[in-house]
Amino acid sequence: MPGGVLGSFRTWIDESKRYVAPLWPVTLLRVYLGVAFLSAASNKVLSWWASWPQNMSHFLTSKLNDTYAFYRPVLTGLVLPHVGFFARTIAVSEVAVGLSLLLGAGTRFGAAAGLVLIANYMLAFGDIPWQPGEDQAFFIGLVVVFITNGGRAFGIDHWLARARA
């Protein structure tokens, strides 16, 4: 049976390639996530820059009981002893991810960096991955932007791709 199940599967794949969803809805998601990252960074960068490391240290210390047990040594042995470095790195990373997503520039890199940030937030807060929540929704949204390369629609990535072609 040469055609069989394998042939049907190949036909299904070939037919599915013809139906591509438009990227404008992903653009809305990308812009929303960009604004959200910039909003989250704004209080760290604008008003709290000097006190942000201390605030982050207090916040993480208060969440240690909720943190996943396997992740707690990362916080206590690496992040908290070097909180000044990590606090500023997080704030600057949130700004970079926000601008990347908002402008559609280096979108896949920005989405990947955002995924790393959100994954660390979820681990630090002890969030259950399948439980609905803000971080989980951001994670899924960033996966969608990453997979679809959302900057190729209404973003700088689109013009860069055209210039290369």
KOLSESE-261255 format. One line per field, with one value per atom (N, C-alpha, C): x, y, z; residue number from 1; atom name. Coordinates in steps of 0.001 Angstrom, whole numbers, plus 500000, padded with zeros to 6 digits. Layout:
// residues N
x = (X|...)
y = (Y|...)
z = (Z|...)
baba = (NUM|...)
margu = (CA|...)
//
This chain:
// residues 165
x = (500829|500000|500875|501401|502334|501721|500477|499860|499497|498743|498331|498302|498606|498568|499660|500852|501958|501646|501054|500671|499606|498647|497600|498187|499168|499809|500575|501293|502036|501075|499967|498960|498415|498144|497632|498644|499932|500986|501041|501049|501127|499935|498740|497553|497577|498092|498137|499085|500120|501080|500431|499366|498691|497845|497476|496608|497448|497826|498656|497822|497831|497069|497753|496994|497604|498308|499336|500123|499609|498588|498151|497641|496962|496589|497821|498858|500100|500754|500575|501106|500444|499144|498451|498982|499172|499723|501133|501946|503336|503410|502589|502579|502085|501037|500540|501630|502307|503361|504512|504829|505883|505538|504312|503865|503861|503437|503403|504808|505770|507148|507695|507407|507859|507182|505921|505210|505812|506116|506722|508096|508823|510164|510137|509073|509048|509214|508563|508703|510096|510753|512104|513128|512938|513925|513713|512474|512222|512208|511354|511196|511976|512216|512834|514281|514908|516226|517187|517259|518201|517796|516500|516048|515610|515630|515144|515874|517215|517866|517397|517256|516795|515343|514504|513103|513013|513834|513830|514288|515305|515804|514723|514041|512962|511839|511486|510400|510758|511947|512355|512465|512976|513080|511704|510731|509366|508714|509188|508606|509357|510433|511248|510453|509475|508675|507803|507452|506622|507446|508730|509608|509726|509851|510101|511389|511383|512527|513808|513723|514924|515469|514634|515046|515514|515147|515504|517020|517868|519322|519824|519158|519547|519317|518187|517886|518795|518942|519716|521224|521696|523136|523680|522819|523295|522632|521310|520608|520696|520316|520296|521691|522750|524077|524541|524033|524415|523192|522337|521057|521217|522243|522460|522622|523429|523630|522348|521697|520505|519337|519171|518057|518188|519378|519572|519505|520023|519949|518501|517691|516270|515573|515819|515173|515560|516842|517303|516780|516741|516222|514746|513967|512550|512368|513202|513134|513498|514572|515012|513951|513367|512314|511110|510721|509575|509778|510946|511215|511283|511908|512004|510623|509750|508402|507566|507670|506880|507245|508537|508995|509060|508975|509108|510526|511494|512907|513622|514171|514794|513761|512596|511434|511656|512240|512469|513438|514478|515417|514723|513926|513191|512204|511484|510529|511259|512405|513180|513681|514168|514623|513451|512291|511093|510680|510809|510490|511399|512687|513623|513224|512897|512475|511224|510200|508933|509111|509900|510142|510794|511741|512375|511414|510538|509530|508624|508189|507285|507975|509234|509965|510157|510496|510725|509449|508319|507058|506341|506870|506232|504933|504811|503592|503458|502245|501962|501776|502566|502538|501162|500352|499056|497927|498204|497181|497089|495899|495786|496339|497091|497670|498334|498742|499350|500658|501541|502815|502620|501683|501414|500892|500016|499482|500589|501463|502592|503496|503719|504571|503999|502707|502066|502097|501815|501867|503250|504282|505652|506014|505507|505733|505112|503896|503223|504031|504486|505270|506580|507207|508467|508275|507276|507049|506672|505848|505350|506288|507327|508221|507391|506668|505678|506189|507490|508027|507988|507655|507587|506312|505412|504205|504199|504196|504144|505288|506470|507624|508885|509919|511211|511770|511499|511971|511487|510296|509751|510638|511011|511843|513242|513766|515088|515064|513996|513879|513748|513011|512869|514189|514958|516249|517230|517158|518035|517649|516370|515883|516289)
y = (498812|500000|501254|501672|502786|504113|504402|505676|505696|504774|504530|505748|505513|506545|507586|507119|508043|508986|508457|509296|510306|509882|510796|511898|511531|512511|513537|513078|513997|514923|514392|515210|516266|515869|516802|517927|517581|518589|519531|518971|519798|520739|520235|521089|522151|521819|522772|523925|523678|524731|525836|525514|526505|527459|527089|527907|528530|529762|530474|531613|531689|532751|534093|535160|536488|536883|537699|538082|539324|540007|541223|540946|539811|539573|539369|538771|538595|539952|540868|542212|542886|542724|543287|542684|541372|540691|541178|541285|541722|543133|544035|545420|545463|544710|544657|544179|543093|542565|543559|544256|545269|546382|546867|547926|547400|546160|545582|545461|545041|544961|546346|547327|548689|549248|548923|549362|548738|547436|546761|547340|547734|548280|549727|550439|551879|552206|551447|551769|551407|550445|550065|551073|551555|552419|553888|554340|555759|556163|555566|556052|555245|553975|553117|552766|553335|552873|552724|553719|553666|552608|552465|551520|550177|550019|548789|547544|547516|546302|545918|546894|546612|546126|546745|546320|544901|544594|543251|542235|542566|541665|541369|542406|542210|541361|541648|540918|539444|539153|537755|537020|537692|537070|536722|537582|537302|536158|535871|534816|533487|533410|532194|530949|531099|529933|529414|530286|529889|529365|529699|529331|527817|527334|525901|525518|524373|523937|523844|523359|523224|524577|525614|526939|527829|527477|528279|528493|527456|527702|528716|528806|529811|531204|531379|532688|533002|532043|532306|532298|531502|531390|532269|532705|533488|534858|534891|536154|537102|536635|537537|538057|537241|537810|538854|538791|539728|540498|540872|541465|542777|543541|544796|544565|543582|543231|542704|541748|541130|542101|542969|543923|544860|545389|546301|545561|544332|543529|543231|542911|542640|543895|545023|546270|546631|546562|546897|545869|544597|543547|543761|544154|544429|545587|546604|547720|547223|546436|545929|545032|544133|543247|544079|545038|545889|546647|547250|547993|547062|545910|544940|544524|544207|543769|544920|546069|547219|547634|547635|548078|546946|545716|544582|544463|544778|544754|543668|542690|541570|540834|540650|540155|538779|537879|536535|536587|537371|537509|538142|539185|539841|538901|538112|537152|536076|535614|534598|535152|536386|537014|537192|537583|537708|536376|535301|533963|533596|533929|533646|534435|535713|536530|535959|535685|535197|533832|532955|531634|531783|532701|532929|533521|534414|534969|533853|532996|531903|530948|530647|529767|530430|531705|532416|532563|532733|532928|531622|530506|529215|529051|529763|529669|528277|527778|526500|526793|526139|526491|526400|525442|525265|526017|526690|527480|528847|529286|530584|531705|532559|533700|534635|535780|536789|536290|535722|535246|534113|533236|532131|532664|533650|534240|534945|535649|536303|535252|534155|533085|532555|532231|531713|532765|534015|535088|535233|535146|535242|534048|532869|531691|531924|532463|532732|533739|534814|535832|535227|534397|533762|532831|531978|530978|531641|532663|533286|534357|534699|535795|537045|537455|538521|539864|540090|541353|541476|540377|540401|541082|541399|542139|543450|544543|545876|546100|545625|545805|546043|546437|546693|545412|544266|542995|542792|543300|543176|543912|545146|545926|545343|544821|544194|542950|542155|540953|541324|542381|542832|543349|544023|544570|543436|542350|541194|540423|540471|539654|540227)
z = (500000|500000|500000|498827|498778|499214|498838|499208|500666|501117|502503|503402|504640|505672|505435|505069|504836|503673|502606|501470|501850|502645|503116|503984|504820|505692|504859|503851|502969|502228|501766|501085|502036|503259|504270|504512|504622|504825|503623|502410|501201|501084|501386|501321|502406|503570|504682|504388|503610|503272|502437|501735|500906|501725|502914|503753|504858|504655|505607|506190|507490|508157|507924|507783|507635|508933|508801|509976|510693|510153|510843|512258|512549|513952|514844|514284|515044|515288|514344|514536|515738|515857|517024|518321|518329|519506|519791|518753|518902|519491|518968|519463|520909|521215|522592|523550|523189|524047|524179|523090|523149|524120|524038|524961|526393|526595|527939|528534|527727|528231|528559|527702|527986|529236|529412|530608|531867|531783|532938|533247|532219|532429|532901|532579|532853|534336|535207|536634|537147|536522|536941|536444|535235|534603|534974|534987|535183|536658|537432|538809|539843|539560|540572|540282|539265|538831|540011|540876|542004|543030|543262|544291|543725|542407|541788|542284|542386|542897|544298|545171|546532|546512|545708|545605|545043|544039|543460|544493|545250|546290|547329|547797|548775|548183|546939|546299|546135|545622|545430|546759|547766|549089|549623|549388|549862|549097|547892|547057|547159|547938|547988|548387|549261|549661|548519|547569|546428|545256|545243|544131|544029|542796|542597|543320|543992|544796|543973|542736|541919|541463|541498|541036|542188|543398|544573|544688|544459|544536|543503|542358|541361|541932|542593|543176|544359|545265|546489|546246|545289|545069|543965|543049|541916|541831|541777|541531|542736|543902|545067|545453|545409|545717|544691|543482|542422|541931|542855|542505|541742|542015|541294|539802|539453|538048|537421|538079|537507|537418|538396|538367|537172|536971|535845|534509|534472|533251|532887|533871|533620|533102|533742|533318|531886|531569|530222|529217|529610|528723|528427|529419|529188|528206|528306|527354|525961|525846|524541|523912|524705|524187|523759|524582|524251|522955|522773|521541|520334|520505|519418|518936|519879|519513|518961|519567|519125|517703|517393|516085|515063|515529|514614|514103|514935|514555|515358|514657|515362|516193|515606|516343|516947|516180|516732|517905|517798|518913|520116|519876|520959|521627|520820|521385|522186|521691|522418|523754|523742|524995|525956|525415|526245|526844|526072|526587|527745|527640|528734|529980|529801|530942|531598|530790|531333|531993|531384|531982|533349|533477|534775|535785|535344|536251|536761|535845|536240|537220|536982|537896|539255|539249|540509|541328|540650|541360|541651|541132|541356|540592|539479|538665|538058|538035|537392|535909|535028|533601|532944|533319|532642|533329|534425|535109|534436|534065|533396|534266|533640|534339|533347|533828|532968|532355|533167|532634|531633|531906|530985|529645|529702|528479|527690|528392|527724|527084|527774|527246|525931|525926|524722|523607|523947|522950|522339|523161|522654|521771|522118|521269|519891|519861|518585|517768|518391|517685|517187|517994|517598|516408|516489|515436|514113|514176|512943|512410|513183|512791|512537|513557|513471|512999|513002|512514|511005|510315|508851|508363|509252|508886|509666|508946|509547|510530|510181|511058|510258|510953|510323|509705|510306|509749|508313|508003|506646|505641|505974|505057|504942|506040|505993|505111|505202|504381|502906|502610|501214|500669|501508|501064|500745|501498|501258|500018|499649|498512|497172)
baba = (1|1|1|2|2|2|3|3|3|4|4|4|5|5|5|6|6|6|7|7|7|8|8|8|9|9|9|10|10|10|11|11|11|12|12|12|13|13|13|14|14|14|15|15|15|16|16|16|17|17|17|18|18|18|19|19|19|20|20|20|21|21|21|22|22|22|23|23|23|24|24|24|25|25|25|26|26|26|27|27|27|28|28|28|29|29|29|30|30|30|31|31|31|32|32|32|33|33|33|34|34|34|35|35|35|36|36|36|37|37|37|38|38|38|39|39|39|40|40|40|41|41|41|42|42|42|43|43|43|44|44|44|45|45|45|46|46|46|47|47|47|48|48|48|49|49|49|50|50|50|51|51|51|52|52|52|53|53|53|54|54|54|55|55|55|56|56|56|57|57|57|58|58|58|59|59|59|60|60|60|61|61|61|62|62|62|63|63|63|64|64|64|65|65|65|66|66|66|67|67|67|68|68|68|69|69|69|70|70|70|71|71|71|72|72|72|73|73|73|74|74|74|75|75|75|76|76|76|77|77|77|78|78|78|79|79|79|80|80|80|81|81|81|82|82|82|83|83|83|84|84|84|85|85|85|86|86|86|87|87|87|88|88|88|89|89|89|90|90|90|91|91|91|92|92|92|93|93|93|94|94|94|95|95|95|96|96|96|97|97|97|98|98|98|99|99|99|100|100|100|101|101|101|102|102|102|103|103|103|104|104|104|105|105|105|106|106|106|107|107|107|108|108|108|109|109|109|110|110|110|111|111|111|112|112|112|113|113|113|114|114|114|115|115|115|116|116|116|117|117|117|118|118|118|119|119|119|120|120|120|121|121|121|122|122|122|123|123|123|124|124|124|125|125|125|126|126|126|127|127|127|128|128|128|129|129|129|130|130|130|131|131|131|132|132|132|133|133|133|134|134|134|135|135|135|136|136|136|137|137|137|138|138|138|139|139|139|140|140|140|141|141|141|142|142|142|143|143|143|144|144|144|145|145|145|146|146|146|147|147|147|148|148|148|149|149|149|150|150|150|151|151|151|152|152|152|153|153|153|154|154|154|155|155|155|156|156|156|157|157|157|158|158|158|159|159|159|160|160|160|161|161|161|162|162|162|163|163|163|164|164|164|165|165|165)
margu = (N|CA|C|N|CA|C|N|CA|C|N|CA|C|N|CA|C|N|CA|C|N|CA|C|N|CA|C|N|CA|C|N|CA|C|N|CA|C|N|CA|C|N|CA|C|N|CA|C|N|CA|C|N|CA|C|N|CA|C|N|CA|C|N|CA|C|N|CA|C|N|CA|C|N|CA|C|N|CA|C|N|CA|C|N|CA|C|N|CA|C|N|CA|C|N|CA|C|N|CA|C|N|CA|C|N|CA|C|N|CA|C|N|CA|C|N|CA|C|N|CA|C|N|CA|C|N|CA|C|N|CA|C|N|CA|C|N|CA|C|N|CA|C|N|CA|C|N|CA|C|N|CA|C|N|CA|C|N|CA|C|N|CA|C|N|CA|C|N|CA|C|N|CA|C|N|CA|C|N|CA|C|N|CA|C|N|CA|C|N|CA|C|N|CA|C|N|CA|C|N|CA|C|N|CA|C|N|CA|C|N|CA|C|N|CA|C|N|CA|C|N|CA|C|N|CA|C|N|CA|C|N|CA|C|N|CA|C|N|CA|C|N|CA|C|N|CA|C|N|CA|C|N|CA|C|N|CA|C|N|CA|C|N|CA|C|N|CA|C|N|CA|C|N|CA|C|N|CA|C|N|CA|C|N|CA|C|N|CA|C|N|CA|C|N|CA|C|N|CA|C|N|CA|C|N|CA|C|N|CA|C|N|CA|C|N|CA|C|N|CA|C|N|CA|C|N|CA|C|N|CA|C|N|CA|C|N|CA|C|N|CA|C|N|CA|C|N|CA|C|N|CA|C|N|CA|C|N|CA|C|N|CA|C|N|CA|C|N|CA|C|N|CA|C|N|CA|C|N|CA|C|N|CA|C|N|CA|C|N|CA|C|N|CA|C|N|CA|C|N|CA|C|N|CA|C|N|CA|C|N|CA|C|N|CA|C|N|CA|C|N|CA|C|N|CA|C|N|CA|C|N|CA|C|N|CA|C|N|CA|C|N|CA|C|N|CA|C|N|CA|C|N|CA|C|N|CA|C|N|CA|C|N|CA|C|N|CA|C|N|CA|C|N|CA|C|N|CA|C|N|CA|C|N|CA|C|N|CA|C|N|CA|C|N|CA|C|N|CA|C|N|CA|C|N|CA|C|N|CA|C|N|CA|C|N|CA|C|N|CA|C|N|CA|C|N|CA|C|N|CA|C|N|CA|C|N|CA|C|N|CA|C|N|CA|C|N|CA|C|N|CA|C|N|CA|C|N|CA|C|N|CA|C|N|CA|C|N|CA|C|N|CA|C|N|CA|C)
//
